[in-house]
Amino acid sequence: MKNSLLKNATAILPNQKAENVSVLIDDKQIVDISFENKHFKAGEIFDLKNQKLYAGFIDIHNHGAVGVDVNTASVEDLRKVSAFLAGKGIMAWLPTLVPDSDENYRKVIDSIDELMEIQTDELIAQALGVHYEGIFASEKMCGALRPEFFKTFINGGEIGQIPKLKKPDTIHLTTLAPEIEGGIELVKELKKQNWIVSIGHTKADVATLESAFDAGASHVTHLFNAMTGVHHREIGVAGWALTKDEISCEIIADGVHIAPPMLKFAYKNKSAGKLTLVSDSVAPTGLGDGNFELWGEKLSVVNGKTQNERGSIAGSVITMLDAVKMMLSLGLSETEVSQMASANPARILGIEKTHGAIEVGKRADLVALDDAGNVRFSMVGGKVAFNNFN
């Protein structure tokens, strides 16, 4: 593969925003970065004309888009979502499943397995594993999830029924409520099996939350949503997550799940280093307003807000690009937002050595945005996926 040079970029680096940066790419990796217009020999040269160059975004909570629901997706369906995401600057993602039958789980896991076998050389967002949201959840905090498919962990039961991806060292993340019967033992068992454990769809008290943290739960799913909030006499799950320094939190920056002032409140209390943007995107994403079917219910999308027949918000119709724009509009710096959209999710998934930042030795998953936040150029593994310059 020819090496490539990106020049004249305004690069959003881990600790600074730098102008007139050149980035040399070879064999899928960033091999050099220059701040002095250093002359590089390269097979292909792309002049980014001072567009803002970010590390590709990573979405760890995504249920689908463009009419595709991950729970029922074939491999071609997943490729369709991956192609759509790449066009929005998302270069990696975790297909996310809501509670469903074991039969459906097995079918989708087979599809994700197949996608991960064939995606490597394709110009699409790369699936990194799977996120099971809410298999072991609280019925009192189910949100849009279907309690009839919830599992239990009484005496270790039912965990063996959860299908796992075949590829060794593939990422498995699950969202659970630690207060369910056997919940703390469940966290311990999942950690033994190298799962990433996130707390969500829960109304656990502080003692239970602390026990879950001690057992290995390190993350909180969609902060403020499907959990108890902050009260002046009870800190709630949200308050515990905001004040527990070691816990990272994902947040849906769509202005619907969380009002913009609360997004800023979360940032000021948690800091950019522990807050991760997610889309919580569902199948209608990219299709505009309308009426749809999702998870066995009718779903309406009006002015960008989802609502199911029970009156609950059922996911979002944003992408990570929309979340990035939202946080920038609230006054956060490009460096902070890049951390929240790329570096933090990479760290949560344990791939920070290879993903999540514009640094020498890391994978060349890159996206260039103009001042309006539009994608002008992108690369997946060092290959050009989109170019609106040449």
Secondary structure by P-SEA (a helix, b strand, c coil): cbbbbbcccccccccccccbbbbbbccccccccccccccccccccccccccccccbbbbcccccccccccccccaaaaaaaaaaaaaacccbbbbccccccaaaaaaaaaaaaaaaaccccccccccccccccccccccccccccccccccccccccccccbbbbcccccbbbbbbcccccaaaaaaaaaaaaccccccccccccaaaaaaaaaacccccccccccccccccccccaaaaaaacccbbbbbbcccccccaaaaaaaaaacccccbbbbccccccccccbbbbbcccbbbbbccccccccccccccccccaaaaaaaaaaacccaaaaaaaccaaaaaaaccccccccccccccccbbbbcccccccbbbccccccccccc
